[in-house]
Amino acid sequence: MSNQSSPANHEKEQVAWVSVGAAVFLTIIKFVVGFATGSLGILSEAAHSGLDTAAALMTALAVRIAGKPADKTHNYGHGKVENFSALLETMLLLFTCFIIIKEAAARLHSGQYLVEVNAWSFAVIALSIIVDINRSHYLYKAARRYRSQALEADALHFSSDIWSSGVVLLGLLFVKLGWPAGDPLAALGVAVLVAVATLRLGKRTIEALLDTAPPGLSSRIKEAVQEIEGVQECRMVRARQAGAHAFVDIKVVLAKDMHLSAADGVLQNVEAAVQQLLPEADVMVRPLPDLKRPLTG
């Protein structure tokens, strides 16, 4: 399988670095406004954005490394770096959830809120939502185009940020209406939303690192291959994902009395059928002729 073109890798990296810049910007303004107002909801969002910056930076570096071609020590390329980056991002998000829940519970227990809500409080969260909507859109677009789990993880991450920011905005509104407990409760809401998204991401990441085949993929490949003229039986399908790249191994029994020239054409058709399901997949097809009647030239 050929590696992605240089322009494709360049676009993936560009999208990832734009995400880093957006994360840095949001982290700074959230911390400034959070400390100025004493809002735990905004400070939890600032901490979340700070880890977003680290996660986005890891993603950018992972995308660059994953684009390197296969070499003597990485025969299947460097795609797993994207999956590993997503796992580290999952761990960072879970740590964020723990810190937010701990602080919110402490404030609710003590009854000391000390929150000042002003126009800046609402403005910084509204701006955060606008930025996250735009960057998650571009990340999803690039992730779908290049089948990048690292970019998809970032996109999922920032999509959850939109909802968590909305919860913080609601908490600020409650404080403004005279219910200060709404702020730490909003922070708890942020933690729950982030935790749910993180667990989903973590499950998918671990499955990719353990070479878990996507549900139903082997069956779909087998059905497509067995419809090819000249294929008597498809006995084995093994598929795994490494970053944006898929690797598929297949064993097929060819029709009896098939000449070698015809067999070569059938094997090419098998590879093409698999690549219709998994574009640009690296497909290895092993023919298994009837042992009683070997292939003839």
LUMTOR-920390 format. One record per residue (C-alpha): chain; residue in three letters; residue number from 1; x negated, y, z negated. Coordinates in steps of 0.2 Angstrom, whole numbers, plus 5000, padded with zeros to 4 digits. Each point is the difference from the previous one (the first is absolute). Layout:
<rs>
R mol type seq    x    y    z
R   A  ALA NUM    X    Y    Z
...
</rs>
This chain:
<rs>
R mol type seq    x    y    z
R   A  MET   1 5000 5000 5000
R   A  SER   2 4994 5017 5004
R   A  ASN   3 4998 5013 4987
R   A  GLN   4 5011 5015 5000
R   A  SER   5 4994 5014 5011
R   A  SER   6 4990 5014 4993
R   A  PRO   7 5014 5013 5003
R   A  ALA   8 5012 4989 4990
R   A  ASN   9 4988 4999 4986
R   A  HIS  10 4997 5018 5001
R   A  GLU  11 5018 5004 4998
R   A  LYS  12 5002 4988 4986
R   A  GLU  13 4986 5008 4990
R   A  GLN  14 5007 5018 5005
R   A  VAL  15 5017 4996 4992
R   A  ALA  16 4992 4992 4985
R   A  TRP  17 4989 5016 4997
R   A  VAL  18 5015 5011 5002
R   A  SER  19 5008 4990 4986
R   A  VAL  20 4985 5003 4989
R   A  GLY  21 5001 5019 5003
R   A  ALA  22 5018 5000 4996
R   A  ALA  23 4998 4990 4984
R   A  VAL  24 4986 5012 4994
R   A  PHE  25 5011 5015 5003
R   A  LEU  26 5015 4993 4991
R   A  THR  27 4989 4994 4985
R   A  ILE  28 4993 5018 4997
R   A  ILE  29 5016 5009 5001
R   A  LYS  30 5009 4988 4989
R   A  PHE  31 4987 5000 4986
R   A  VAL  32 5000 5019 5000
R   A  VAL  33 5019 5002 4999
R   A  GLY  34 5001 4985 4988
R   A  PHE  35 4988 5007 4988
R   A  ALA  36 5008 5017 5001
R   A  THR  37 5017 4994 4997
R   A  GLY  38 4997 4985 4988
R   A  SER  39 5011 4989 5011
R   A  LEU  40 4996 4982 4998
R   A  GLY  41 5010 4996 5015
R   A  ILE  42 4988 5011 5011
R   A  LEU  43 4985 4994 4991
R   A  SER  44 5004 4982 5003
R   A  GLU  45 5003 5005 5018
R   A  ALA  46 4982 5008 5000
R   A  ALA  47 4992 4985 4993
R   A  HIS  48 5009 4990 5013
R   A  SER  49 4994 5011 5013
R   A  GLY  50 4982 4999 4993
R   A  LEU  51 5001 4981 5002
R   A  ASP  52 5008 5003 5017
R   A  THR  53 4984 5009 5005
R   A  ALA  54 4989 4985 4995
R   A  ALA  55 5012 4988 5008
R   A  ALA  56 5000 5010 5016
R   A  LEU  57 4981 5002 5000
R   A  MET  58 4998 4981 4998
R   A  THR  59 5012 4998 5015
R   A  ALA  60 4990 5012 5011
R   A  LEU  61 4984 4990 4996
R   A  ALA  62 5009 4983 5002
R   A  VAL  63 5007 5005 5017
R   A  ARG  64 4982 5006 5006
R   A  ILE  65 4992 4983 4994
R   A  ALA  66 5014 4989 5006
R   A  GLY  67 4998 5008 5018
R   A  LYS  68 4982 4992 5001
R   A  PRO  69 4998 4985 5012
R   A  ALA  70 4997 4982 4994
R   A  ASP  71 4982 4996 4995
R   A  LYS  72 4989 4986 4994
R   A  THR  73 5006 5001 4982
R   A  HIS  74 5018 5005 5005
R   A  ASN  75 5005 4988 5014
R   A  TYR  76 5019 5006 4999
R   A  GLY  77 4996 5018 4999
R   A  HIS  78 5002 5012 4986
R   A  GLY  79 5019 5001 4999
R   A  LYS  80 5002 4993 4983
R   A  VAL  81 4992 5016 4993
R   A  GLU  82 5017 5008 5003
R   A  ASN  83 5009 4987 4990
R   A  PHE  84 4987 5002 4986
R   A  SER  85 5003 5019 5000
R   A  ALA  86 5018 4997 4998
R   A  LEU  87 4997 4989 4985
R   A  LEU  88 4990 5014 4992
R   A  GLU  89 5013 5012 5003
R   A  THR  90 5013 4989 4992
R   A  MET  91 4989 4999 4984
R   A  LEU  92 4998 5019 4999
R   A  LEU  93 5019 5002 5002
R   A  LEU  94 5003 4988 4986
R   A  PHE  95 4988 5009 4989
R   A  THR  96 5009 5016 5004
R   A  CYS  97 5017 4993 4995
R   A  PHE  98 4993 4994 4983
R   A  ILE  99 4993 5018 4996
R   A  ILE 100 5016 5008 5005
R   A  ILE 101 5011 4988 4990
R   A  LYS 102 4989 5002 4984
R   A  GLU 103 5000 5019 5000
R   A  ALA 104 5019 5001 5004
R   A  ALA 105 5004 4988 4986
R   A  ALA 106 4989 5010 4988
R   A  ARG 107 5009 5016 5004
R   A  LEU 108 5017 4992 4999
R   A  HIS 109 4996 4993 4983
R   A  SER 110 4993 5016 4993
R   A  GLY 111 5013 5011 5007
R   A  GLN 112 4987 5013 5005
R   A  TYR 113 5002 5005 5018
R   A  LEU 114 4993 5018 5002
R   A  VAL 115 5005 5002 5018
R   A  GLU 116 5001 5016 5009
R   A  VAL 117 5010 5000 5016
R   A  ASN 118 4998 5014 5012
R   A  ALA 119 5001 5002 5019
R   A  TRP 120 4982 4993 5002
R   A  SER 121 5006 4984 4992
R   A  PHE 122 5013 4997 5013
R   A  ALA 123 4989 5007 5015
R   A  VAL 124 4986 4988 4997
R   A  ILE 125 5011 4985 5000
R   A  ALA 126 5010 5006 5015
R   A  LEU 127 4983 5003 5009
R   A  SER 128 4994 4982 4995
R   A  ILE 129 5016 4992 5007
R   A  ILE 130 4998 5009 5017
R   A  VAL 131 4981 4995 5001
R   A  ASP 132 5004 4982 4996
R   A  ILE 133 5014 4999 5012
R   A  ASN 134 4988 5006 5014
R   A  ARG 135 4985 4989 4996
R   A  SER 136 5010 4984 4996
R   A  HIS 137 5008 5003 5018
R   A  TYR 138 4983 5001 5008
R   A  LEU 139 4992 4986 4990
R   A  TYR 140 5015 4988 5004
R   A  LYS 141 4999 5005 5019
R   A  ALA 142 4981 4996 5000
R   A  ALA 143 5002 4984 4990
R   A  ARG 144 5013 4993 5012
R   A  ARG 145 4990 5005 5015
R   A  TYR 146 4984 4992 4994
R   A  ARG 147 5007 4986 4988
R   A  SER 148 4990 5008 4985
R   A  GLN 149 5004 4993 4983
R   A  ALA 150 4990 5013 4992
R   A  LEU 151 5009 5015 5009
R   A  GLU 152 5017 4991 4996
R   A  ALA 153 4995 4999 4982
R   A  ASP 154 4996 5018 5000
R   A  ALA 155 5017 5004 5009
R   A  LEU 156 5010 4989 4987
R   A  HIS 157 4991 5009 4986
R   A  PHE 158 5004 5017 5006
R   A  SER 159 5018 4995 5004
R   A  SER 160 5002 4995 4982
R   A  ASP 161 4992 5017 4995
R   A  ILE 162 5015 5009 5009
R   A  TRP 163 5012 4991 4988
R   A  SER 164 4990 5002 4985
R   A  SER 165 4998 5019 5003
R   A  GLY 166 5019 5001 5002
R   A  VAL 167 5002 4992 4983
R   A  VAL 168 4988 5013 4993
R   A  LEU 169 5010 5014 5008
R   A  LEU 170 5016 4993 4992
R   A  GLY 171 4991 5000 4983
R   A  LEU 172 4995 5018 5002
R   A  LEU 173 5018 5004 5004
R   A  PHE 174 5005 4992 4984
R   A  VAL 175 4988 5010 4990
R   A  LYS 176 5006 5016 5008
R   A  LEU 177 5017 4995 4995
R   A  GLY 178 4995 4998 4982
R   A  TRP 179 4996 4982 4998
R   A  PRO 180 4980 4999 4998
R   A  ALA 181 5000 4981 4998
R   A  GLY 182 5004 4999 5019
R   A  ASP 183 4982 5004 5004
R   A  PRO 184 4992 4984 4991
R   A  LEU 185 5015 4990 5006
R   A  ALA 186 4996 5006 5018
R   A  ALA 187 4982 4994 4997
R   A  LEU 188 5006 4983 4995
R   A  GLY 189 5011 5000 5016
R   A  VAL 190 4984 5004 5010
R   A  ALA 191 4991 4985 4992
R   A  VAL 192 5014 4988 5004
R   A  LEU 193 5001 5005 5018
R   A  VAL 194 4981 4999 5002
R   A  ALA 195 4999 4984 4991
R   A  VAL 196 5013 4992 5012
R   A  ALA 197 4991 5006 5015
R   A  THR 198 4984 4994 4993
R   A  LEU 199 5005 4983 4996
R   A  ARG 200 5007 4998 5018
R   A  LEU 201 4984 5006 5007
R   A  GLY 202 4990 4989 4989
R   A  LYS 203 5010 4984 5005
R   A  ARG 204 4997 5004 5018
R   A  THR 205 4981 5004 4998
R   A  ILE 206 4997 4984 4990
R   A  GLU 207 5009 4990 5013
R   A  ALA 208 4989 5007 5013
R   A  LEU 209 4984 4997 4990
R   A  LEU 210 5005 4982 4998
R   A  ASP 211 5004 4998 5018
R   A  THR 212 5018 4997 4997
R   A  ALA 213 5009 4998 5017
R   A  PRO 214 5015 5012 5003
R   A  PRO 215 5016 4991 4997
R   A  GLY 216 5007 4991 5015
R   A  LEU 217 4985 5005 5011
R   A  SER 218 4993 4982 5003
R   A  SER 219 5017 4994 5005
R   A  ARG 220 5003 5014 5012
R   A  ILE 221 4983 4997 5008
R   A  LYS 222 5003 4981 5001
R   A  GLU 223 5017 5002 5008
R   A  ALA 224 4992 5012 5013
R   A  VAL 225 4986 4989 5004
R   A  GLN 226 5010 4984 5002
R   A  GLU 227 5011 5009 5013
R   A  ILE 228 4984 5001 5011
R   A  GLU 229 5000 4989 5015
R   A  GLY 230 4986 4987 4998
R   A  VAL 231 5001 5000 4981
R   A  GLN 232 5006 4983 4993
R   A  GLU 233 4999 5005 4982
R   A  CYS 234 4993 5014 4988
R   A  ARG 235 4993 4990 4986
R   A  MET 236 4993 5014 4989
R   A  VAL 237 5001 5019 4998
R   A  ARG 238 4989 5009 4988
R   A  ALA 239 5001 5019 4999
R   A  ARG 240 4992 5013 4989
R   A  GLN 241 4998 5019 4999
R   A  ALA 242 4984 5010 4997
R   A  GLY 243 5004 5018 4999
R   A  ALA 244 5008 5005 5017
R   A  HIS 245 4994 4984 5009
R   A  ALA 246 5009 4983 5001
R   A  PHE 247 4991 4983 5002
R   A  VAL 248 5010 4985 5006
R   A  ASP 249 4994 4982 5002
R   A  ILE 250 5011 4988 5010
R   A  LYS 251 4999 4982 5005
R   A  VAL 252 5010 4994 5015
R   A  VAL 253 5003 4984 5008
R   A  LEU 254 5000 5002 5019
R   A  ALA 255 5010 4990 5012
R   A  LYS 256 4994 4984 5007
R   A  ASP 257 4989 4998 5015
R   A  MET 258 4996 5019 5000
R   A  HIS 259 4985 5005 5010
R   A  LEU 260 4987 5011 4991
R   A  SER 261 5003 5015 5011
R   A  ALA 262 5019 4999 4996
R   A  ALA 263 4996 4998 4982
R   A  ASP 264 4990 5016 5000
R   A  GLY 265 5015 5010 5007
R   A  VAL 266 5011 4992 4986
R   A  LEU 267 4988 5006 4986
R   A  GLN 268 5000 5017 5007
R   A  ASN 269 5019 5000 5000
R   A  VAL 270 5000 4995 4982
R   A  GLU 271 4988 5014 4995
R   A  ALA 272 5011 5012 5010
R   A  ALA 273 5016 4994 4991
R   A  VAL 274 4992 5003 4983
R   A  GLN 275 4994 5017 5004
R   A  GLN 276 5018 5005 5005
R   A  LEU 277 5005 4997 4982
R   A  LEU 278 4983 5007 4993
R   A  PRO 279 4993 5012 5012
R   A  GLU 280 4980 4999 5001
R   A  ALA 281 5000 4985 4989
R   A  ASP 282 4984 4989 5000
R   A  VAL 283 5008 4983 5006
R   A  MET 284 4990 4984 5000
R   A  VAL 285 5009 4986 5009
R   A  ARG 286 4994 4982 4998
R   A  PRO 287 5007 4987 5013
R   A  LEU 288 5004 4983 4994
R   A  PRO 289 5003 4988 5015
R   A  ASP 290 5008 4983 4999
R   A  LEU 291 4985 4990 4994
R   A  LYS 292 5007 4985 5010
R   A  ARG 293 4999 5010 5016
R   A  PRO 294 4986 5013 4999
R   A  LEU 295 4999 5015 5011
R   A  THR 296 4994 4998 5017
R   A  GLY 297 4990 5012 5011
</rs>
